Amino acid sequence: MKMKSTQYMAAAGFLAMIALTDCAGKEKNEEPGVQNYCIGKELKKDLKLAEVTMLPIEESITLTGEVESNSDKTVPFVSLVDGVVTETYFSLGAYVKKGQVLASVKSVSVNEMQDDTKTLQAQLAVAKRKLASVESMYKDDIASQKDLQEARSEVEILQSNVLKIRKNRELYSAGSSTIQIKSPADGYVISKNISSGMPVTAGGDQLFTISNLEKVWVMANVYATNMRHVYVDQPVVVKTLAYPDENFSGKINSISQVFNENERVLKAKIIMDNHHMRLRPGMSADIVLPVNAQNKSALAIPEKALIFDNNQSYVIVYKKDCALEVRAVTEVASNSRNIYVEGDLKQGETVIASNGLLIYENMKNQSNNPTK
C-alpha cells in the first residue's frame, strides 16, 4: 500500500512538472523576441544594421523651400530686333555652349542694318575729307583749334557707329534677311518661350533663359515663429522628394530683412554645390535646421530602426541571424538624423535599421504559432 502511494505521488509530481513547463512555454511565447526566428537569405540581402551610440541630444525644425537658379550665373535673352522665328535648335533643359546657334529669325532689321551701314560709311567718307581739309587750313592758320576738334569728333562718332552695327551683325551672323540667335553663355536652358513661326519684338518678352547650375540657391521660408532659431552660417540639411534617402548639406548664407508681401515670410538663402545636377530649379525642398541643443546625452538610433506597435515603441537587437531580441524603448527626442531613446538598450549594441517591421511581424507570428 505504501509503495502504491509513493507511485501515485511520483506520477502527480511529474504531471505537475509538465504543466509548469507548458505554462512557462506559453508565457515565454507571448514575447516575439524569444523564439529562435532566423533571418532568411533574401531578407538578409537588404538588411541594414546600426550601432547604438551615446550622443548629445540635438533637436531640429523643418522649413519649406524651393530650389532656384543662381541669379549671378543666369542670363535671360531678349531679342534686339523685330522678326519671325524660322527655326529653333534647342530644347528646354538642354546644355548649350557660348556662341552656339539656338534659333534663326527672319527680320527686316537685317536690311535696315545693311542700309544704315552704307549710309554711315558714306557719311564717314565725307567726314574724313572734311577733316583733311580742316587740318590743312589749321596748318595755314585759317581754321581754329575748335574747328579741328569738331571735325575729328565727327569722324570718331561715325566710326564708332559703323563698328557698332558691324558687331551687331557679327553677333547675329546676319545674312541677307535672316539672323542667328546665339547662346550668350555656357549653361542649361531653364526656360524657353520661343518656337518656329513665332513673332518676336525688339526688347519684348524673354525668349529663353540660360543658367549655370553648378551651384544653385535653396530659398527657405522662415515664418515669424521660427525667426529666433535661424541665423547666418547655420548648418542645414536639404531634403527633396526626388531623392528621399539622400541628404544635401549646406549652410545659410543670408537672410532677408523684409517679409515677403505675398507669403509673409523671410527668405533664407542657401548656396548649394549641385553635384550630378540633382537639384533643379523649381524643385520643392525641406530644410532641416538643428535647434534647441540640450546639455544631456541619450542613446541614438536611426529613425528606421524604431517600430511602433500597440502604443509602444520597440527595436530589434541583432546578435546573429538566429539570435534576435525585441526591446521596448521610449523616445526622448529626435532630429533629421537620429531618434534618442531610453529603455532596455545598451551603448554598442546593434539594432536592425531596415525591414524591421517585417521581421518584427514574422517573429510575432512565430511566437503565436510555435509549432511552425
C-alpha positions as CSV (number, residue, x, y, z in Angstrom):
1,M,0.0,0.0,0.0
2,K,2.9,2.3,0.9
3,M,4.5,1.6,-2.5
4,K,1.4,2.4,-4.4
5,S,1.0,5.7,-2.6
6,T,4.6,6.5,-3.5
7,Q,4.0,5.8,-7.2
8,Y,0.9,8.0,-7.2
9,M,2.9,10.8,-5.7
10,A,5.7,10.5,-8.2
11,A,3.2,10.5,-11.1
12,A,1.4,13.5,-9.7
13,G,4.7,15.3,-9.4
14,F,5.7,14.5,-13.0
15,L,2.4,15.8,-14.3
16,A,2.8,19.0,-12.3
17,M,6.2,19.5,-13.8
18,I,4.8,19.1,-17.3
19,A,2.0,21.6,-16.5
20,L,4.5,24.1,-15.2
21,T,6.8,23.6,-18.2
22,D,3.9,24.1,-20.5
23,C,2.7,27.3,-18.8
24,A,6.3,28.6,-18.8
25,G,6.5,27.9,-22.5
26,K,3.2,29.7,-23.2
27,E,4.3,32.7,-21.1
28,K,7.6,32.7,-23.0
29,N,5.9,32.7,-26.3
30,E,4.0,35.8,-25.6
31,E,7.1,37.9,-26.4
32,P,8.0,37.7,-30.1
33,G,11.7,38.1,-29.5
34,V,12.0,34.9,-27.6
35,Q,11.5,32.4,-30.4
36,N,14.6,31.4,-32.4
37,Y,13.5,33.2,-35.5
38,C,16.1,33.2,-38.3
39,I,16.5,35.9,-40.9
40,G,16.3,34.3,-44.4
41,K,18.8,34.7,-47.2
42,E,16.6,37.0,-49.3
43,L,15.8,39.3,-46.3
44,K,19.5,39.3,-45.4
45,K,20.4,40.9,-48.7
46,D,18.7,44.2,-47.9
47,L,19.4,44.1,-44.1
48,K,20.9,47.2,-42.6
49,L,22.4,47.3,-39.2
50,A,23.2,50.3,-36.9
51,E,25.2,50.6,-33.7
52,V,23.5,52.2,-30.7
53,T,25.6,55.2,-29.8
54,M,25.5,57.7,-27.0
55,L,25.2,61.3,-28.4
56,P,24.4,64.8,-27.2
57,I,20.7,65.5,-27.7
58,E,20.0,67.8,-30.6
59,E,16.5,68.6,-31.9
60,S,15.6,70.2,-35.2
61,I,12.9,72.1,-37.1
62,T,12.0,71.8,-40.8
63,L,11.3,74.7,-43.1
64,T,9.8,74.5,-46.6
65,G,11.6,76.0,-49.6
66,E,12.3,75.8,-53.3
67,V,15.4,75.4,-55.4
68,E,16.2,78.4,-57.6
69,S,18.9,79.1,-60.2
70,N,21.9,81.1,-59.2
71,S,20.9,84.6,-60.5
72,D,24.5,85.6,-60.6
73,K,25.1,82.9,-63.2
74,T,21.7,83.3,-65.1
75,V,21.3,85.1,-68.4
76,P,17.8,85.9,-69.8
77,F,17.7,86.6,-73.5
78,V,15.5,89.3,-75.2
79,S,15.5,89.9,-78.9
80,L,17.1,93.1,-80.1
81,V,15.3,93.0,-83.4
82,D,11.7,92.6,-84.7
83,G,11.1,89.5,-86.8
84,V,9.6,86.0,-87.1
85,V,11.3,82.8,-85.8
86,T,12.0,80.4,-88.6
87,E,13.8,77.6,-86.7
88,T,14.9,76.6,-83.2
89,Y,17.8,74.3,-82.4
90,F,17.5,73.6,-78.7
91,S,15.0,72.2,-76.1
92,L,14.2,73.0,-72.5
93,G,16.8,71.6,-70.2
94,A,19.4,71.2,-72.8
95,Y,23.0,72.1,-72.1
96,V,24.4,74.8,-74.6
97,K,27.8,76.4,-75.1
98,K,28.5,80.0,-75.5
99,G,28.2,81.1,-79.2
100,Q,26.1,78.0,-80.1
101,V,23.3,78.8,-82.6
102,L,20.0,78.4,-80.9
103,A,17.5,79.9,-83.4
104,S,17.1,81.7,-86.7
105,V,14.9,84.8,-87.1
106,K,13.8,86.4,-90.4
107,S,13.8,90.2,-89.9
108,V,13.7,93.3,-92.0
109,S,16.1,94.8,-89.4
110,V,18.9,93.0,-91.3
111,N,18.2,95.1,-94.4
112,E,17.9,98.1,-92.2
113,M,21.3,97.4,-90.7
114,Q,22.8,97.0,-94.1
115,D,21.2,100.3,-95.3
116,D,22.4,102.0,-92.1
117,T,25.9,100.7,-92.7
118,K,26.1,102.1,-96.2
119,T,24.7,105.4,-95.1
120,L,27.2,105.7,-92.2
121,Q,30.1,104.7,-94.4
122,A,29.2,107.4,-96.9
123,Q,28.9,109.9,-94.1
124,L,32.2,108.7,-92.7
125,A,33.9,109.3,-96.1
126,V,32.6,112.8,-96.3
127,A,33.7,113.5,-92.7
128,K,37.2,112.2,-93.4
129,R,37.6,114.5,-96.4
130,K,36.3,117.4,-94.3
131,L,38.8,116.6,-91.5
132,A,41.7,116.5,-94.1
133,S,40.6,119.9,-95.3
134,V,40.3,121.4,-91.8
135,E,43.8,120.0,-90.9
136,S,45.2,121.7,-93.9
137,M,43.6,125.0,-93.1
138,Y,44.7,124.7,-89.4
139,K,48.3,124.4,-90.6
140,D,47.8,127.7,-92.6
141,D,46.2,129.3,-89.5
142,I,42.9,129.6,-91.4
143,A,40.9,127.2,-89.2
144,S,40.8,127.3,-85.4
145,Q,41.6,124.6,-82.8
146,K,37.8,124.3,-82.2
147,D,37.1,123.6,-85.9
148,L,39.8,120.9,-85.9
149,Q,38.4,119.2,-82.8
150,E,34.8,119.2,-84.1
151,A,36.0,117.6,-87.4
152,R,37.9,114.9,-85.5
153,S,35.0,114.2,-83.2
154,E,32.6,113.8,-86.1
155,V,34.8,111.2,-87.7
156,E,35.2,109.3,-84.4
157,I,31.4,109.2,-83.8
158,L,30.7,107.9,-87.3
159,Q,33.5,105.3,-87.0
160,S,32.0,104.1,-83.6
161,N,28.5,103.8,-85.1
162,V,29.8,101.8,-88.1
163,L,31.7,99.5,-85.7
164,K,28.6,99.0,-83.5
165,I,26.5,97.9,-86.4
166,R,29.2,95.6,-87.7
167,K,29.5,93.9,-84.3
168,N,25.7,93.5,-84.1
169,R,25.7,91.8,-87.5
170,E,28.6,89.6,-86.4
171,L,26.7,88.7,-83.1
172,Y,23.7,87.6,-85.1
173,S,25.6,86.2,-88.1
174,A,23.2,88.2,-90.2
175,G,22.6,87.2,-93.8
176,S,20.6,88.8,-96.4
177,S,17.4,88.8,-94.3
178,T,18.0,86.2,-91.6
179,I,19.8,86.5,-88.3
180,Q,21.0,83.7,-86.0
181,I,20.5,83.9,-82.3
182,K,23.5,82.6,-80.4
183,S,23.9,81.4,-76.8
184,P,25.3,84.3,-74.7
185,A,26.9,81.8,-72.1
186,D,27.5,78.2,-71.2
187,G,24.7,76.6,-69.2
188,Y,21.4,74.8,-69.1
189,V,18.2,76.2,-70.8
190,I,15.9,76.6,-67.7
191,S,13.1,78.5,-69.6
192,K,12.0,78.5,-73.2
193,N,9.4,80.8,-74.8
194,I,10.4,80.6,-78.4
195,S,9.2,78.4,-81.3
196,S,9.1,78.3,-85.1
197,G,6.7,80.8,-86.6
198,M,6.5,82.9,-83.5
199,P,6.9,86.7,-84.0
200,V,9.4,88.5,-81.8
201,T,9.8,92.1,-81.0
202,A,12.9,94.1,-80.0
203,G,13.0,94.5,-76.2
204,G,9.9,92.2,-75.8
205,D,9.4,89.2,-73.6
206,Q,12.3,86.8,-72.7
207,L,12.8,84.2,-75.3
208,F,14.8,81.8,-73.2
209,T,17.0,81.8,-70.0
210,I,20.4,80.1,-69.6
211,S,21.8,79.3,-66.2
212,N,25.0,77.6,-64.9
213,L,23.7,75.1,-62.4
214,E,27.0,74.1,-60.8
215,K,25.7,76.0,-57.8
216,V,22.0,76.6,-57.0
217,W,20.1,78.6,-54.4
218,V,17.7,76.9,-52.0
219,M,15.3,79.6,-50.7
220,A,13.9,78.6,-47.3
221,N,10.6,80.2,-45.9
222,V,11.2,81.5,-42.4
223,Y,8.0,82.3,-40.5
224,A,7.9,84.7,-37.6
225,T,7.7,81.8,-35.1
226,N,11.0,80.4,-36.3
227,M,13.0,83.6,-36.6
228,R,14.8,83.1,-33.3
229,H,16.1,79.7,-34.5
230,V,17.6,80.8,-37.8
231,Y,20.9,82.6,-38.3
232,V,23.6,83.2,-40.9
233,D,26.2,80.3,-41.3
234,Q,23.8,77.9,-39.6
235,P,24.3,74.3,-40.9
236,V,21.3,72.8,-42.7
237,V,20.3,69.6,-44.3
238,V,18.2,69.8,-47.5
239,K,15.8,67.0,-48.5
240,T,13.8,66.5,-51.7
241,L,11.0,64.2,-52.7
242,A,13.1,63.2,-55.8
243,Y,15.9,61.7,-53.5
244,P,14.2,60.8,-50.2
245,D,17.1,58.8,-48.9
246,E,19.7,61.4,-49.7
247,N,20.6,64.5,-47.7
248,F,22.3,67.6,-49.1
249,S,24.4,69.5,-46.6
250,G,24.8,73.3,-46.7
251,K,24.6,76.4,-44.6
252,I,22.5,79.6,-44.6
253,N,24.4,82.3,-46.5
254,S,22.0,85.2,-46.0
255,I,18.5,86.1,-44.5
256,S,16.3,88.8,-46.0
257,Q,15.4,91.7,-43.6
258,V,12.0,92.3,-45.0
259,F,9.0,89.9,-45.1
260,N,7.8,88.7,-48.5
261,E,4.5,90.6,-49.1
262,N,2.7,87.6,-50.6
263,E,3.9,84.7,-48.4
264,R,4.6,86.8,-45.2
265,V,7.9,85.0,-44.7
266,L,11.6,85.9,-44.6
267,K,13.7,84.3,-47.2
268,A,16.9,82.5,-46.1
269,K,19.3,81.7,-49.0
270,I,21.4,78.6,-49.0
271,I,24.0,78.3,-51.8
272,M,24.4,74.6,-52.6
273,D,27.0,72.7,-54.7
274,N,24.9,70.9,-57.3
275,H,26.9,67.7,-57.9
276,H,25.4,65.5,-60.6
277,M,22.8,68.2,-61.3
278,R,20.3,66.6,-58.8
279,L,18.9,69.9,-57.6
280,R,16.8,71.5,-60.3
281,P,15.2,75.0,-60.3
282,G,11.5,74.8,-59.3
283,M,12.0,71.7,-57.1
284,S,10.4,71.8,-53.7
285,A,12.6,71.1,-50.7
286,D,12.6,70.6,-46.9
287,I,15.3,72.4,-45.0
288,V,16.2,70.9,-41.6
289,L,17.9,73.0,-39.1
290,P,19.4,71.9,-35.7
291,V,17.9,73.8,-32.8
292,N,17.5,73.6,-29.0
293,A,20.6,71.7,-28.2
294,Q,20.3,70.2,-24.8
295,N,23.0,69.7,-22.2
296,K,22.5,66.0,-21.9
297,S,23.1,62.8,-23.9
298,A,21.0,59.8,-24.8
299,L,21.2,56.6,-26.8
300,A,20.8,57.4,-30.5
301,I,19.4,55.1,-33.3
302,P,18.3,55.7,-36.9
303,E,14.6,56.6,-37.4
304,K,14.0,53.4,-39.4
305,A,15.2,51.3,-36.5
306,L,12.1,52.2,-34.5
307,I,9.0,50.0,-34.6
308,F,5.7,51.2,-33.2
309,D,3.1,48.6,-32.1
310,N,0.1,48.9,-29.7
311,N,1.2,52.3,-28.2
312,Q,4.7,51.1,-27.6
313,S,8.0,51.6,-29.4
314,Y,10.4,48.7,-30.0
315,V,13.8,48.0,-31.5
316,I,15.1,44.6,-32.7
317,V,18.6,43.9,-31.2
318,Y,20.7,41.9,-33.6
319,K,23.3,39.4,-32.3
320,K,23.3,37.0,-35.2
321,D,20.8,35.8,-37.9
322,C,19.1,33.4,-35.5
323,A,19.6,35.5,-32.3
324,L,17.3,38.5,-32.3
325,E,15.7,40.2,-29.3
326,V,12.8,42.7,-29.2
327,R,13.4,45.5,-26.7
328,A,10.9,48.2,-25.6
329,V,12.2,51.8,-25.7
330,T,10.8,55.3,-25.0
331,E,11.5,58.2,-27.4
332,V,13.3,61.2,-25.8
333,A,13.9,63.5,-28.7
334,S,14.6,63.4,-32.5
335,N,16.1,65.2,-35.4
336,S,16.7,64.6,-39.1
337,R,19.4,62.0,-38.4
338,N,18.6,60.2,-35.1
339,I,16.0,59.3,-32.6
340,Y,17.1,59.5,-29.0
341,V,15.6,56.7,-26.8
342,E,15.7,55.3,-23.3
343,G,15.0,51.7,-22.2
344,D,16.4,48.3,-22.1
345,L,19.2,49.1,-24.6
346,K,22.9,49.5,-24.2
347,Q,25.5,51.5,-26.0
348,G,27.4,49.5,-28.6
349,E,24.6,47.0,-29.2
350,T,23.5,46.5,-32.8
351,V,19.9,47.2,-34.0
352,I,18.1,46.4,-37.3
353,A,17.6,49.6,-39.3
354,S,15.8,48.2,-42.4
355,N,12.7,45.9,-42.8
356,G,12.4,46.0,-39.0
357,L,8.6,45.9,-39.1
358,L,8.6,42.9,-41.4
359,I,11.0,41.0,-39.1
360,Y,9.0,42.0,-36.0
361,E,5.8,40.7,-37.5
362,N,7.5,37.4,-38.5
363,M,8.8,37.0,-35.0
364,K,5.4,37.8,-33.5
365,N,3.6,35.3,-35.8
366,Q,6.1,32.6,-35.0
367,S,5.7,33.3,-31.3
368,N,1.9,32.9,-31.6
369,N,2.4,29.7,-33.6
370,P,5.3,27.9,-32.0
371,T,4.6,24.6,-34.0
372,K,5.6,26.4,-37.2
